[in-house]
Amino acid sequence: MKKICIITGTRAEWGLLTRLAAFIQADPALQLQIVATNMHLSLKYGETYREIEADGFAIDYRVPMDAPEDTPRGTVLSMGEALNGFAGAYDALRPDLIVVLGDRYEILCAVEAALIYRIPVAHLHGGEITEGAFDDAIRHAITKMSHLHFTSTEAYRQRVIQLGEQPDTVYNVGAIGVDNIKRIPLWPREQTERSLNDFPIDRQTLLVTYHPVTLEHNTAGMQIEALLSALDHTMREYIGVRIIFTMPNSDTGNGVIAERIRAWCDAPERAERCVWFTSLGLKRYLSVLQYIGGVVGNSSSGIIEVPSFHIPTIDIGDRQKGRLAAASVVHCEPDRTAIIEKLSLLLNDEIPTDGTNPYERPDTARRIYEIIKCRAGQVAVQKHFYDLPLTDERY
């Protein structure tokens, strides 16, 4: 049996990987291993390892990485703890292949350790661009340490090849999160509202998620104030508007955002129209998207998955700058006036939502599983750089 190890550090990432994990677990020729790390193990972020277990999976190893402070120093110290932890994980589990998704710093640690242990890596969502976050550099670094690549669009496949990866190791499979939308049975409105502590949802409800822009210095407080001020104005102008917040992830600078959201929502004048959750979890998150009017913030989900629900996204600031986006995604500066303007467009149904999602391809999770099954045990750790022909006369 080939041991396929999925490594996950956040609620959102695990939600994307659940169906792939189920395919691997059901295959008698494969042994699924799961390593949980970072936010999954943190009380502050909801101990979302419980969601993995509730989905019917066993966690084979846990790699804690508690940041002692919400600063660059704290993040780096937690990465050092993670490297130590992944050494223990790989000694204990001896996987034949690890599977990782995305661009977060805990995934970088997992892949760095796998490189030294000579364990092949399958990477999902390489080749993408997010100019406002250090995740951009992390993503490309992970690509160079990975051996199988599963991209979400053909443009991203070409970029991974441009980074020197052999074309026969790079597969355009679409976004695994969009595949989940098509496959997971979602809750009816009544059940969804009960799961939100009886918070009512309709087309005037907005889902807001705002993360730090990690390549900017000390902008988190200013930007969350601009967003909250814009939302205050909008709630006065549109009496029926209600807001659901999900909390930021563990990036440097998240503390001020989370603190301000909690205080803003809990103020008596907003308590009946605003609510916040540390984590919605995959099924509740997707179920909410069926019934609301749109998504606001700077989460990648607003660009990748939300357009398949045919509702608009207001993408604020530079965190996701550079990603391909559907016509239903409207970008704006992290400025109060700009956000108010875009919220007005959303609430007046002036943002087109009937276009196609560039990240949508059929049966993404099954295709990834089938390729992994076929190639596990046959992936050479040593790689050869793939050179593209030079076409620019300056070189």
One Martini backbone bead per residue (centre of mass of N, CA, C, O) as a GRO file, in nm:
protein
  395
    1MET     BB    1   0.096   0.037   0.022
    2LYS     BB    2   0.034   0.367  -0.034
    3LYS     BB    3   0.136   0.662   0.133
    4ILE     BB    4  -0.097   0.928   0.179
    5CYS     BB    5  -0.024   1.267   0.279
    6ILE     BB    6  -0.220   1.502   0.440
    7ILE     BB    7  -0.177   1.856   0.477
    8THR     BB    8  -0.319   2.066   0.745
    9GLY     BB    9  -0.396   2.420   0.882
   10THR     BB   10  -0.700   2.481   0.784
   11ARG     BB   11  -1.033   2.507   0.737
   12ALA     BB   12  -1.039   2.575   0.432
   13GLU     BB   13  -0.844   2.358   0.327
   14TRP     BB   14  -0.997   2.108   0.427
   15GLY     BB   15  -1.256   2.156   0.269
   16LEU     BB   16  -1.111   2.108  -0.009
   17LEU     BB   17  -0.988   1.802   0.075
   18THR     BB   18  -1.212   1.598   0.153
   19ARG     BB   19  -1.277   1.440  -0.112
   20LEU     BB   20  -0.994   1.337  -0.163
   21ALA     BB   21  -0.968   1.182   0.102
   22ALA     BB   22  -1.201   0.983   0.042
   23PHE     BB   23  -1.075   0.844  -0.202
   24ILE     BB   24  -0.822   0.739  -0.060
   25GLN     BB   25  -0.961   0.584   0.177
   26ALA     BB   26  -1.130   0.385  -0.029
   27ASP     BB   27  -0.853   0.271  -0.121
   28PRO     BB   28  -0.687  -0.036  -0.090
   29ALA     BB   29  -0.402   0.076  -0.224
   30LEU     BB   30  -0.435   0.298   0.000
   31GLN     BB   31  -0.293   0.520   0.257
   32LEU     BB   32  -0.422   0.736   0.477
   33GLN     BB   33  -0.284   1.049   0.583
   34ILE     BB   34  -0.296   1.289   0.867
   35VAL     BB   35  -0.186   1.628   0.910
   36ALA     BB   36  -0.208   1.852   1.179
   37THR     BB   37  -0.200   2.216   1.198
   38ASN     BB   38  -0.203   2.502   1.352
   39MET     BB   39  -0.523   2.613   1.356
   40HIS     BB   40  -0.642   2.332   1.431
   41LEU     BB   41  -0.483   2.349   1.737
   42SER     BB   42  -0.638   2.618   1.808
   43LEU     BB   43  -0.841   2.784   2.021
   44LYS     BB   44  -0.854   3.063   1.878
   45TYR     BB   45  -0.949   2.893   1.591
   46GLY     BB   46  -1.146   2.637   1.701
   47GLU     BB   47  -1.035   2.355   1.679
   48THR     BB   48  -1.060   2.219   1.364
   49TYR     BB   49  -0.991   1.915   1.399
   50ARG     BB   50  -1.287   1.830   1.456
   51GLU     BB   51  -1.378   1.837   1.157
   52ILE     BB   52  -1.215   1.599   1.063
   53GLU     BB   53  -1.346   1.391   1.255
   54ALA     BB   54  -1.646   1.450   1.171
   55ASP     BB   55  -1.574   1.341   0.866
   56GLY     BB   56  -1.418   1.047   0.929
   57PHE     BB   57  -1.120   1.115   1.033
   58ALA     BB   58  -0.790   1.048   1.104
   59ILE     BB   59  -0.529   1.164   1.304
   60ASP     BB   60  -0.184   1.086   1.283
   61TYR     BB   61  -0.072   1.391   1.323
   62ARG     BB   62   0.070   1.658   1.529
   63VAL     BB   63   0.162   2.013   1.459
   64PRO     BB   64   0.262   2.244   1.648
   65MET     BB   65   0.236   2.635   1.612
   66ASP     BB   66   0.277   2.864   1.837
   67ALA     BB   67   0.235   3.195   1.846
   68PRO     BB   68   0.356   3.428   2.081
   69GLU     BB   69   0.297   3.649   1.849
   70ASP     BB   70   0.163   3.923   1.637
   71THR     BB   71   0.439   3.873   1.450
   72PRO     BB   72   0.704   3.805   1.266
   73ARG     BB   73   0.848   3.661   1.495
   74GLY     BB   74   0.618   3.467   1.568
   75THR     BB   75   0.601   3.325   1.294
   76VAL     BB   76   0.896   3.220   1.285
   77LEU     BB   77   0.886   3.055   1.547
   78SER     BB   78   0.657   2.866   1.447
   79MET     BB   79   0.820   2.750   1.209
   80GLY     BB   80   1.034   2.612   1.380
   81GLU     BB   81   0.837   2.422   1.523
   82ALA     BB   82   0.735   2.284   1.263
   83LEU     BB   83   0.995   2.153   1.165
   84ASN     BB   84   1.022   1.969   1.406
   85GLY     BB   85   0.743   1.829   1.370
   86PHE     BB   86   0.789   1.709   1.080
   87ALA     BB   87   1.010   1.519   1.157
   88GLY     BB   88   0.829   1.344   1.336
   89ALA     BB   89   0.617   1.270   1.125
   90TYR     BB   90   0.811   1.130   0.914
   91ASP     BB   91   0.925   0.919   1.106
   92ALA     BB   92   0.642   0.785   1.172
   93LEU     BB   93   0.499   0.761   0.866
   94ARG     BB   94   0.642   0.729   0.592
   95PRO     BB   95   0.570   0.862   0.326
   96ASP     BB   96   0.527   0.854  -0.035
   97LEU     BB   97   0.323   1.109  -0.021
   98ILE     BB   98   0.250   1.452  -0.034
   99VAL     BB   99  -0.032   1.675   0.031
  100VAL     BB  100  -0.081   2.011  -0.092
  101LEU     BB  101  -0.218   2.349  -0.033
  102GLY     BB  102  -0.089   2.633  -0.156
  103ASP     BB  103   0.064   2.931   0.060
  104ARG     BB  104   0.149   2.865   0.343
  105TYR     BB  105   0.382   2.854   0.598
  106GLU     BB  106   0.322   2.560   0.696
  107ILE     BB  107   0.360   2.435   0.411
  108LEU     BB  108   0.649   2.513   0.375
  109CYS     BB  109   0.756   2.343   0.608
  110ALA     BB  110   0.660   2.067   0.504
  111VAL     BB  111   0.827   2.082   0.234
  112GLU     BB  112   1.108   2.124   0.344
  113ALA     BB  113   1.117   1.857   0.500
  114ALA     BB  114   1.060   1.671   0.255
  115LEU     BB  115   1.315   1.735   0.100
  116ILE     BB  116   1.512   1.610   0.313
  117TYR     BB  117   1.340   1.325   0.310
  118ARG     BB  118   1.261   1.250   0.013
  119ILE     BB  119   0.958   1.351  -0.041
  120PRO     BB  120   0.709   1.364  -0.236
  121VAL     BB  121   0.510   1.629  -0.402
  122ALA     BB  122   0.172   1.745  -0.400
  123HIS     BB  123   0.036   2.038  -0.569
  124LEU     BB  124  -0.209   2.283  -0.507
  125HIS     BB  125  -0.235   2.593  -0.660
  126GLY     BB  126  -0.037   2.670  -0.862
  127GLY     BB  127   0.064   2.975  -1.039
  128GLU     BB  128  -0.037   3.197  -0.873
  129ILE     BB  129  -0.151   3.538  -0.789
  130THR     BB  130  -0.049   3.746  -0.486
  131GLU     BB  131   0.078   4.059  -0.439
  132GLY     BB  132  -0.009   4.127  -0.117
  133ALA     BB  133   0.149   3.854  -0.039
  134PHE     BB  134   0.382   3.621   0.078
  135ASP     BB  135   0.239   3.379  -0.055
  136ASP     BB  136   0.355   3.409  -0.339
  137ALA     BB  137   0.644   3.308  -0.276
  138ILE     BB  138   0.563   3.045  -0.140
  139ARG     BB  139   0.423   2.910  -0.379
  140HIS     BB  140   0.676   2.900  -0.566
  141ALA     BB  141   0.853   2.740  -0.371
  142ILE     BB  142   0.676   2.489  -0.363
  143THR     BB  143   0.695   2.421  -0.659
  144LYS     BB  144   1.017   2.366  -0.649
  145MET     BB  145   0.946   2.115  -0.425
  146SER     BB  146   0.772   1.975  -0.636
  147HIS     BB  147   0.625   1.694  -0.856
  148LEU     BB  148   0.317   1.756  -0.847
  149HIS     BB  149   0.069   1.943  -1.046
  150PHE     BB  150  -0.242   2.127  -0.953
  151THR     BB  151  -0.425   2.330  -1.144
  152SER     BB  152  -0.696   2.577  -1.202
  153THR     BB  153  -0.554   2.666  -1.476
  154GLU     BB  154  -0.392   2.710  -1.772
  155ALA     BB  155  -0.228   2.960  -1.694
  156TYR     BB  156  -0.102   2.819  -1.442
  157ARG     BB  157   0.032   2.591  -1.586
  158GLN     BB  158   0.225   2.768  -1.753
  159ARG     BB  159   0.369   2.894  -1.508
  160VAL     BB  160   0.491   2.637  -1.392
  161ILE     BB  161   0.658   2.579  -1.643
  162GLN     BB  162   0.812   2.851  -1.632
  163LEU     BB  163   0.948   2.746  -1.352
  164GLY     BB  164   1.062   2.442  -1.468
  165GLU     BB  165   0.841   2.235  -1.512
  166GLN     BB  166   0.735   1.949  -1.620
  167PRO     BB  167   0.464   1.903  -1.820
  168ASP     BB  168   0.401   1.592  -1.717
  169THR     BB  169   0.345   1.727  -1.403
  170VAL     BB  170   0.111   1.922  -1.521
  171TYR     BB  171  -0.230   1.986  -1.409
  172ASN     BB  172  -0.545   2.081  -1.536
  173VAL     BB  173  -0.830   2.061  -1.294
  174GLY     BB  174  -0.905   2.284  -1.128
  175ALA     BB  175  -1.103   2.371  -0.859
  176ILE     BB  176  -1.179   2.197  -0.574
  177GLY     BB  177  -1.401   2.390  -0.457
  178VAL     BB  178  -1.596   2.379  -0.699
  179ASP     BB  179  -1.645   2.078  -0.684
  180ASN     BB  180  -1.788   2.081  -0.407
  181ILE     BB  181  -2.040   2.237  -0.492
  182LYS     BB  182  -2.143   1.995  -0.683
  183ARG     BB  183  -2.135   1.754  -0.439
  184ILE     BB  184  -2.249   1.895  -0.190
  185PRO     BB  185  -2.496   1.876   0.028
  186LEU     BB  186  -2.711   2.125   0.115
  187TRP     BB  187  -2.877   2.336   0.309
  188PRO     BB  188  -3.143   2.463   0.411
  189ARG     BB  189  -3.234   2.757   0.533
  190GLU     BB  190  -3.331   2.673   0.819
  191GLN     BB  191  -3.073   2.516   0.897
  192THR     BB  192  -2.875   2.744   0.851
  193GLU     BB  193  -2.994   2.942   1.059
  194ARG     BB  194  -2.959   2.759   1.306
  195SER     BB  195  -2.641   2.741   1.275
  196LEU     BB  196  -2.657   3.078   1.327
  197ASN     BB  197  -2.840   3.130   1.571
  198ASP     BB  198  -3.095   3.246   1.411
  199PHE     BB  199  -2.982   3.390   1.166
  200PRO     BB  200  -3.089   3.577   0.917
  201ILE     BB  201  -3.120   3.507   0.556
  202ASP     BB  202  -3.049   3.695   0.251
  203ARG     BB  203  -3.000   3.919  -0.020
  204GLN     BB  204  -2.902   4.130   0.232
  205THR     BB  205  -2.670   3.943   0.291
  206LEU     BB  206  -2.335   3.949   0.422
  207LEU     BB  207  -2.007   3.817   0.362
  208VAL     BB  208  -1.719   3.866   0.582
  209THR     BB  209  -1.362   3.868   0.488
  210TYR     BB  210  -1.052   3.969   0.664
  211HIS     BB  211  -0.716   3.996   0.582
  212PRO     BB  212  -0.403   4.038   0.591
  213VAL     BB  213  -0.152   4.241   0.430
  214THR     BB  214   0.170   4.110   0.441
  215LEU     BB  215   0.330   4.341   0.248
  216GLU     BB  216   0.229   4.535   0.458
  217HIS     BB  217   0.264   4.810   0.689
  218ASN     BB  218   0.038   4.859   0.927
  219THR     BB  219  -0.278   4.824   0.777
  220ALA     BB  220  -0.500   4.670   0.930
  221GLY     BB  221  -0.641   4.890   1.099
  222MET     BB  222  -0.716   5.087   0.870
  223GLN     BB  223  -0.876   4.884   0.689
  224ILE     BB  224  -1.092   4.790   0.892
  225GLU     BB  225  -1.208   5.073   0.942
  226ALA     BB  226  -1.302   5.128   0.654
  227LEU     BB  227  -1.494   4.888   0.634
  228LEU     BB  228  -1.676   4.946   0.884
  229SER     BB  229  -1.764   5.227   0.796
  230ALA     BB  230  -1.900   5.135   0.532
  231LEU     BB  231  -2.104   4.945   0.670
  232ASP     BB  232  -2.246   5.154   0.839
  233HIS     BB  233  -2.352   5.322   0.606
  234THR     BB  234  -2.509   5.091   0.463
  235MET     BB  235  -2.701   5.023   0.705
  236ARG     BB  236  -2.842   5.303   0.691
  237GLU     BB  237  -2.936   5.286   0.383
  238TYR     BB  238  -2.990   4.962   0.443
  239ILE     BB  239  -3.205   4.817   0.656
  240GLY     BB  240  -3.176   4.496   0.558
  241VAL     BB  241  -2.889   4.468   0.639
  242ARG     BB  242  -2.668   4.190   0.690
  243ILE     BB  243  -2.389   4.042   0.890
  244ILE     BB  244  -2.122   3.806   0.823
  245PHE     BB  245  -1.846   3.697   1.007
  246THR     BB  246  -1.516   3.593   0.945
  247MET     BB  247  -1.221   3.514   1.059
  248PRO     BB  248  -0.905   3.546   1.051
  249ASN     BB  249  -0.617   3.432   1.006
  250SER     BB  250  -0.266   3.364   1.117
  251ASP     BB  251  -0.159   3.614   1.022
  252THR     BB  252   0.012   3.882   1.032
  253GLY     BB  253  -0.223   4.106   1.194
  254ASN     BB  254  -0.500   3.967   1.300
  255GLY     BB  255  -0.575   4.086   1.582
  256VAL     BB  256  -0.701   4.366   1.508
  257ILE     BB  257  -0.928   4.256   1.335
  258ALA     BB  258  -1.073   4.070   1.536
  259GLU     BB  259  -1.123   4.282   1.758
  260ARG     BB  260  -1.295   4.481   1.589
  261ILE     BB  261  -1.519   4.290   1.502
  262ARG     BB  262  -1.626   4.212   1.779
  263ALA     BB  263  -1.691   4.497   1.881
  264TRP     BB  264  -1.879   4.582   1.650
  265CYS     BB  265  -2.092   4.350   1.672
  266ASP     BB  266  -2.145   4.383   1.999
  267ALA     BB  267  -2.288   4.624   1.963
  268PRO     BB  268  -2.607   4.707   2.034
  269GLU     BB  269  -2.678   4.847   1.745
  270ARG     BB  270  -2.577   4.550   1.593
  271ALA     BB  271  -2.660   4.268   1.714
  272GLU     BB  272  -2.912   4.198   1.509
  273ARG     BB  273  -2.719   4.243   1.222
  274CYS     BB  274  -2.465   4.096   1.360
  275VAL     BB  275  -2.209   3.837   1.305
  276TRP     BB  276  -1.966   3.603   1.447
  277PHE     BB  277  -1.706   3.366   1.330
  278THR     BB  278  -1.441   3.171   1.343
  279SER     BB  279  -1.606   2.923   1.201
  280LEU     BB  280  -1.808   2.752   0.956
  281GLY     BB  281  -1.732   2.561   0.763
  282LEU     BB  282  -1.799   2.414   0.475
  283LYS     BB  283  -2.111   2.355   0.471
  284ARG     BB  284  -2.205   2.623   0.594
  285TYR     BB  285  -2.071   2.813   0.397
  286LEU     BB  286  -2.213   2.707   0.137
  287SER     BB  287  -2.503   2.738   0.242
  288VAL     BB  288  -2.497   3.044   0.270
  289LEU     BB  289  -2.436   3.119  -0.035
  290GLN     BB  290  -2.725   3.049  -0.148
  291TYR     BB  291  -2.883   3.319   0.014
  292ILE     BB  292  -2.707   3.553  -0.047
  293GLY     BB  293  -2.579   3.858  -0.196
  294GLY     BB  294  -2.265   3.851  -0.083
  295VAL     BB  295  -1.908   3.920  -0.095
  296VAL     BB  296  -1.661   4.048   0.144
  297GLY     BB  297  -1.307   4.131   0.084
  298ASN     BB  298  -0.990   3.898   0.074
  299SER     BB  299  -1.071   3.620  -0.022
  300SER     BB  300  -1.021   3.357  -0.235
  301SER     BB  301  -1.316   3.252  -0.242
  302GLY     BB  302  -1.442   3.504  -0.384
  303ILE     BB  303  -1.295   3.413  -0.660
  304ILE     BB  304  -1.324   3.093  -0.690
  305GLU     BB  305  -1.621   2.999  -0.570
  306VAL     BB  306  -1.855   3.217  -0.565
  307PRO     BB  307  -1.929   3.242  -0.878
  308SER     BB  308  -2.093   2.960  -0.875
  309PHE     BB  309  -2.344   3.120  -0.722
  310HIS     BB  310  -2.418   3.394  -0.856
  311ILE     BB  311  -2.248   3.604  -0.686
  312PRO     BB  312  -2.099   3.871  -0.556
  313THR     BB  313  -1.768   4.031  -0.535
  314ILE     BB  314  -1.574   4.219  -0.300
  315ASP     BB  315  -1.243   4.314  -0.365
  316ILE     BB  316  -1.002   4.415  -0.128
  317GLY     BB  317  -0.726   4.517  -0.242
  318ASP     BB  318  -0.399   4.326  -0.273
  319ARG     BB  319  -0.404   4.027  -0.184
  320GLN     BB  320  -0.546   3.921  -0.482
  321LYS     BB  321  -0.358   4.037  -0.677
  322GLY     BB  322  -0.366   3.859  -1.009
  323ARG     BB  323  -0.612   3.709  -1.025
  324LEU     BB  324  -0.833   3.541  -1.168
  325ALA     BB  325  -1.164   3.665  -1.281
  326ALA     BB  326  -1.478   3.714  -1.270
  327ALA     BB  327  -1.734   3.942  -1.339
  328SER     BB  328  -1.841   3.919  -1.025
  329VAL     BB  329  -1.565   4.061  -0.966
  330VAL     BB  330  -1.491   4.341  -0.756
  331HIS     BB  331  -1.260   4.589  -0.737
  332CYS     BB  332  -1.103   4.763  -0.448
  333GLU     BB  333  -1.014   4.990  -0.241
  334PRO     BB  334  -0.915   5.051   0.107
  335ASP     BB  335  -1.177   5.258   0.094
  336ARG     BB  336  -1.458   5.389   0.203
  337THR     BB  337  -1.577   5.508  -0.061
  338ALA     BB  338  -1.526   5.262  -0.244
  339ILE     BB  339  -1.690   5.057  -0.080
  340ILE     BB  340  -1.961   5.197  -0.090
  341GLU     BB  341  -1.992   5.190  -0.396
  342LYS     BB  342  -1.985   4.876  -0.425
  343LEU     BB  343  -2.219   4.811  -0.234
  344SER     BB  344  -2.431   4.952  -0.406
  345LEU     BB  345  -2.405   4.771  -0.652
  346LEU     BB  346  -2.480   4.511  -0.513
  347LEU     BB  347  -2.765   4.599  -0.382
  348ASN     BB  348  -2.858   4.691  -0.698
  349ASP     BB  349  -2.780   4.475  -0.914
  350GLU     BB  350  -2.491   4.585  -1.086
  351ILE     BB  351  -2.361   4.296  -1.088
  352PRO     BB  352  -2.252   4.052  -1.273
  353THR     BB  353  -2.361   3.677  -1.245
  354ASP     BB  354  -2.380   3.501  -1.545
  355GLY     BB  355  -2.110   3.390  -1.565
  356THR     BB  356  -1.813   3.236  -1.575
  357ASN     BB  357  -1.588   3.012  -1.416
  358PRO     BB  358  -1.242   2.973  -1.454
  359TYR     BB  359  -1.228   2.724  -1.218
  360GLU     BB  360  -1.416   2.532  -1.384
  361ARG     BB  361  -1.417   2.172  -1.356
  362PRO     BB  362  -1.455   1.844  -1.392
  363ASP     BB  363  -1.386   1.632  -1.141
  364THR     BB  364  -1.130   1.714  -0.969
  365ALA     BB  365  -1.079   1.513  -0.733
  366ARG     BB  366  -1.072   1.254  -0.906
  367ARG     BB  367  -0.834   1.332  -1.087
  368ILE     BB  368  -0.626   1.359  -0.866
  369TYR     BB  369  -0.649   1.076  -0.752
  370GLU     BB  370  -0.578   0.918  -1.015
  371ILE     BB  371  -0.294   1.039  -1.047
  372ILE     BB  372  -0.180   0.958  -0.777
  373LYS     BB  373  -0.222   0.655  -0.805
  374CYS     BB  374  -0.050   0.621  -1.066
  375ARG     BB  375   0.226   0.788  -0.945
  376ALA     BB  376   0.270   0.654  -0.697
  377GLY     BB  377   0.610   0.547  -0.672
  378GLN     BB  378   0.710   0.715  -0.961
  379VAL     BB  379   0.846   0.958  -0.822
  380ALA     BB  380   1.103   1.159  -0.872
  381VAL     BB  381   1.301   1.358  -0.677
  382GLN     BB  382   1.462   1.420  -0.907
  383LYS     BB  383   1.510   1.717  -1.099
  384HIS     BB  384   1.439   1.891  -1.412
  385PHE     BB  385   1.486   2.164  -1.587
  386TYR     BB  386   1.256   2.354  -1.780
  387ASP     BB  387   1.316   2.499  -2.086
  388LEU     BB  388   1.241   2.780  -2.246
  389PRO     BB  389   1.218   2.950  -2.517
  390LEU     BB  390   1.365   3.231  -2.636
  391THR     BB  391   1.190   3.548  -2.756
  392ASP     BB  392   1.364   3.774  -2.649
  393GLU     BB  393   1.603   3.981  -2.792
  394ARG     BB  394   1.747   4.079  -2.525
  395TYR     BB  395   1.848   3.752  -2.485
   0.00000   0.00000   0.00000
